[in-house]
Amino acid sequence: MNGAVGHTLAAPFFVPPQLPICYHRTVVVQQQHEGSVEEREGVRTMIAKLKQKVAACTIALAIVIATAWAVQDTLALAEADAPVTRDCLLQGGHTQNKEGLILNRQHAANWILNAQKATPNGGVSAWYNPSTGYCPTSYPEVTGYIIPTMFDLFHLTGQKDYRDVAIKMADWITSVQLPTGAVAAMDFSTPYVFDTGQCISGWVRTYKETKDARYLEAAEKAAGWLVGMQRQDGSFPLTPFTRSTHTYHCRVSWMLLQLYELARNSVYKDVAVRNLDWALGLQKPNGWCVPTSRETTHFIAYAGRGMLEASQITGNKAYLVFAQRLADALIQLQLPNGMLYGEYDEAWRPVVESSCLTGNLQTAIIWMRLYAITGDEKYGEAASKAVDYVLATQNIASLNPGINGSIAGSHPLSGSYSPNTYLSWGTKFLIDAVNLLLDPKRVLSG
């Protein structure tokens, strides 16, 4: 059991009625008895009563199983709202224990496999809600950037299933790509710049793994649409129908740079650099790097990660400074137990009391990457604490596959970011963060 979450129920609190001792005698009598009509009718009556009792036992057992599941999940949800303390983190022994990290990663990977099976098309369900079940719709954006994680697991574990599911995911996002090359949100009609960029990540990695030209063609078609969407100042609109923009598109630029390295089309690099340079101009001296006056750590980390990875592809030191300035600001905000609040304003004041667990993990990945690049141990220490905090909320004891191994939107579960849900993208970032803790020099592609 992990940290302070999860309970294992002891012996069932319901004992099914025992089968009558006449059972075996009845079988013998049925086979051998040659008595009167009245005696044979008595045997038939005993058999009928026996069948009723067996049926009652079956129903009672089903009720026991369902009740046990419900009780365990109720306890798990209650504990998901409990404070995370350093004591419970130490009980888990997470980041200092390689075997423990691998176990946590395995449960998270299993959750993603189950989330893929929860939809009929090969994509990954967006979330699991304990009250309503899995989201019935696969999420194109998240499926796109889960693909590299699945290929990483294939190479780390040698389990071919991860490769197979990654290819199924790539086939699905290809099947829902719009004729323009764009990728839509879960309405499958509204094209989004960000979602399109994340699917490029999946197509590029699948092409590298399979050499199947279909995936490279899909990536270039998507990139062509993105090129046409860029504004003169270097920014991207969220969709063709809105004037809003965001620096989290730095993560789109990172994907365009990966495609440039593969296809050697300089247009992709030029578009990416213009967007990154635009984002550079928005960062404030205190590290705030988004165009909004308040933001979740999830979106803030998207911007920082995109800029950081772009610095390693382009060699532009200004991009690295951007990422470090943000990372250093977030280190100052980290609480002793590893937590970051889920949302801050532009003066870095918390505006919610809960934590966005996905944002914690994404920030930990940025810190781990900076630890590998700079060798500064403060980044490694901050990342370790952040992952410990999240792992203490991961339930690997639940009997419910929709909860076991997954990462909730918030801690407490009812917090401000995606309340009362377990998220496919948070679970993906847990796997990535664990992989970096196990090997800080690893370079992730998604």
N, C-alpha and C positions, 0 to 999 in steps of 0.2 A: 504494500500500500504506500502511496506517495504523500509525503508531508502530512497534512492534517485532513485531507479529503478522502472520501470513500469509506464505506463500511462493508464488512462481510457479515451477513446475517448468520446467526448460529442455527441450531436445529429448527426445523419448521415449527411454527406455533400451532399447526393444525395436523392432527394425526388421522389419516383416512381410516374409516371403519375396516376392521379385519374381515377377510372372507370367511364365511361360515365353515365350521369344521366338517359340515356335511358335503362340502364340495367334491372331494375325491370319491366319497361313497356314491354321490349322485351319478357321477360319470360311470362307475361300475354298474350301478343299478340300471342305468339307461342302456348299457350294452348287453346285460345278461338277464335282466328280470323278465320273467315269463308269467307274471301274476295276473290278477284280475284287471278289468277295465278301471275300477276305482283306484287300484294301486298305481296303474300307469298314469292316471290323471293326477294323482298326488305327486308323482315324479315330475310331470310337466309343470305343475305349480311351483315346485321347488326350483326347477330350472329357471322359470320366469322371474321368481324373486331374486335368484342369484344374479341374473342379467341386470336387474334393476340396481342391485347393490354395486355391481362392477361399474355400471354407468355413473352412479353417484360418486364412486371413488375417482373416476376419470375427471368428472366435472370439478370435484373438490380439489384435485391436484392442479388442474389448470388455474383455479382461483388462487391457490397457494402461490404458484409461480408468478402470476400477474401481480398479486399483492406484494410479494417479496421484491419484485422489480420496482413497483411504485414506491414502496417504503424506502428502498435503498436510494432511489433518485430523489425523493423528498429530503432525505438526510443529506445527500450530496448537494442539493440546491441550497439547503440551509447553511451548510458549511461553506459553500461558495460565497456567501455573504459575510463570513466571519473574517475578522482582521487577519492579515498575514503578518506573522511575527518572525523575527530572526530564529527563534527557537525551533519553530516548525520547519524552517528552511534547513537548519542544521540536522534535523531528524532525517530529512530526505538525503542529505549528503550529496547534493547534486553536482555542482560544477567541479568538485574535487574528486569525483568518482566516475571513471570512464564507463564502467559497466552500467552504472545508474543512468548516465546520459544516453547510452545506447538503448536502454530499456524504454526511457521516455520517448526517444525518437521512434522506436518501433511502434509504440502505441499510437503516436501521432500519424505515422505512415499508414497504419491499419485504418485509422479514422478516415483518411483521405480515400483509401480504396473503397471503404463502405459508402462514402459520400458519392463516389463515382457510380457505384452500383445502385444508388438510390434513384438515379435518373436513367431513362432508357436509351440514351443516345451516345454515351461515351464521355460526355462532359462531366464536370464536378458540380454537385449541388452547392448552392451558395452557403447554406447554413443549416443548422439543426436547432429547432425550438422544442424544449421538453413538452410543451403543451400541444403543439400542432404537428410535430415531426419534421422531417426533412423538407427544405424548400423544394418544390417539385420541378423547379427550373434549373438547368445547368447555367453557370455563370461564365460567359465567354472570356471576359478580362482575366478572371482569376484562374480559370482553366489554362489560359495561355501562359501565365507565369508559374503555374505549378509544374508544367512540363519539364523545365530544367531541373527542378527538385527531384522529380521521379527518375530522371536519367542519372542524377547524382547518386541516388539510392541504389540504382542498378549497379553502378560501378563500385560503390562502397561495399555492397553486400553480396554481389554476384547473383542476386535473385532476378531471374529473367522476367518475372511478373511485372516488376517496376518498368522495365523497358516496354513491355507489351501495352501497359495501360497508358504510358506516355504517348505512344503512337496512336492509340485510340483517341486520346485527348486531342492530338494534333489533327487527326482526321475530322473530328467533330468541329473544331473551330474553323477548319477549311470549309466544311459544309455549310456553315452559317455566315461566311464572309459575304458581304454585300457586293453587288456587281461593281460598285465604285472602287472596291478594294478595302473599304472601311469595315470596322467591326462595331456592331451595335451593343447597347446594353441589353438587359434581360427582356426588354420588349421586342428585341430582334428587328427593330425598325429605325430607332434613333441612333445615328452613328456618333461615336465618341472618339476624340483624339486619344485620350489616355488608354481606353480599352484597346484601340487599334495598336498602339505601341506595345502593350503587354503581350498581345498575340504575336507580334513580330518576334519577341523573345522566344516564344514556343516554337515558331516555325524555323527560326535560325538554328536553334539547338537540335531540332528533329532532323533538319537537313544535314547537319554535321554528323549526327549519329547514323543516319540511314543512307545519305547521298541520293535520296529520292528528290528529283528536280521539282516535284509538285510543291514541296514545302518552300523552297527558295522562290518559286514563282509567286506563291501566296504572299510571302514576306515583301517581295519587291512591289507587288500590286498594292499592298497596304502602304508601303513607304511612298509610292507615287501619290496616293490620296493625301497623305500627311504633307508632302511637299506643297501641294496645292492649297492646303489649309493654313499655311503659315502667313502671318501678317507682316507688314513691312518692318515693324519694330522688333521682330523676332519671336513674338509670343504666338501662342496657338489659342483659338477659342476652345471652350469646352466641347461644343458641338457646332455644326454649321448654322445653328439657329439661335445662338446666344452671343452676346458681346463679352461675357465673363471669361476670365483667364486665370491661370494659376501656375505657380512655379513647380508644382508637382509634375509638370510636363518635362522637367529635367530628366525624369525617369524614362520618358519617351525618347528623349535625345540620346540617352545611353543606349537604348535599343537600336536607334538609327546608326549609331557609331559601330555597334556590333555588326550590323548588316553591311556597313561600309567596309569593314575589315574583310568581310566574306566576298562581297560582290564587286568591290573596288569602284563603286560609282561615287564620284566625289560630291555629287549633289546631296547625297545623304549626309555626308560629313558637314557640308556647308550649312545645311538647314539645322543640323544639331548644334553647331557652334553658335549660330545666330541666336538660337533659343537660349543656350547656356549663357551667352554674353548678356542677353536681356535680363536673365535672372540675376546675374552678378550685380547689376545696377540697382536691384531692389533690396539687397541685403543691408540691414542697418548695422551700425557699429556693435550693437549688443548681440548680434548673431541672428536676429529675427529675419526670416528669409521668405516670407509668404506675403501676397498682396492683400491679405485680409487682416482685420484688427484683432481677431481671435481665431484660433485654429486647433485642431486635434493633433496630437503627436503623430498620428498615422499619416496625415498629409504632410506635416513638417518633415518627417523622416523620408518620405518619398522624394522630396526636393533635395535633401542632403545626400541621400544615397546616390541619386542620379548624378549629382555634381561630382561626388567623390569618385565614382567609377569612371566618369568622363575624364577626370584628371589623369587617370592611369592609362587611358587609351590615347589621349591627345598629348600628354606631357605638359599641359597647361597648369602651371603652379598656382595661378589665381583661382582655379577651380578647387584645388586642394585647400587653399587658405579659406575659401568659403565654407567648405565642409568642416574644417577644424574649428573655425569660429563658432559654427553652430554646435558642434560636438562639445566644445568646451563650455558653452552656455548651458547645455543640457546636463553636463556633469555637475555643475553648480546647483542644479535644481533637483538632482537625485536625492531621495530620502535615504536614511541609514539602512532601511530594509530593502533597498533596490528599486523602490517604486518611483515612477514619474506620474504626476497627475495627468489626466487624459486630455486636458485642454488648457491652453494658456492664452493670455492676451499679449499684445505686442511689447509690453514691459516685462514679460515673463512672469506675470502673476497668474496663479491657477484660478480658473473660473469654474471648475467642477471639483467635487471631492473624490470622485472615483478615478480609477486608472484605466486607460485604454491599453489592454494587454498586447494587442497587435503593435501599437506604437512603441511600447517598451521593448519588444523583440526587434523591431526594425532599428531602433536606436542602438540596441546592443550590437546589431550587425555592423552599423556604422563604426561603433567604437572598436569592435574586433578588427575591422579592416584597417582602421587607423593604427591600431596596435601593431598589425603586421607591417604596415608601411613605414611607421615612424619608430617603432620599438619602444614607445613611451608606455610604461606599465600602467599609468593612470587609466588608459583606455581599456586595457585588458581587465583591470580590477572592476571598473564600472560596468563593463559588459557582463562579467561573471555575476555580479550582484543583481543586475537586471534580469538575467535569465533565471537565477535562483528564485527571484520573486515570482516570476510567471510559473515556473515549474511547481511551486508550492500550491498553485491553484489548479494544476492539471490533475484530473481524476483518472487514474489508471486502474481503479478497482470496480468501477461501475459495471453492472451487468448489461447496461444499455449501450449498444454500439454507437448510438448517436451522441453520447457523452464521453465514453471511454477514450482517452487520448487526445481529445480536442481541446482547443483554447477558446475560452469565452470571449465575448466582445469586451466586457468590462469586469473589473473587480471593484466592488462587489458585483454580482451577476446582474443586478438591477440598475447598474450605473448608467451613465449618460451615453456611452458609445455602444450602439447596437445592443440594447438591453435584452437580457433573457435569451440570448442566442449563443450558439457555439459556431465558430466561423471557419470556413475553409481557408481563407487567406491568413488568419492568425495561426492556424495549425501549420500551414506551409512555412511561415516565417519562424516558427519554433524549430522545425527540422533544419532550416538553413542556419539558424543561430547555433544550434547544437553542433552541426557539422563544423562551424568555425571554431567553436570551443575545443573540439577534438583535434582540429588541425588549423591553426590560425593562418597558415600560409595558403590555404585553399582559396581559389578564386571562383566566385559564384557567377553564373551568367543570367540569373533571373531573380 
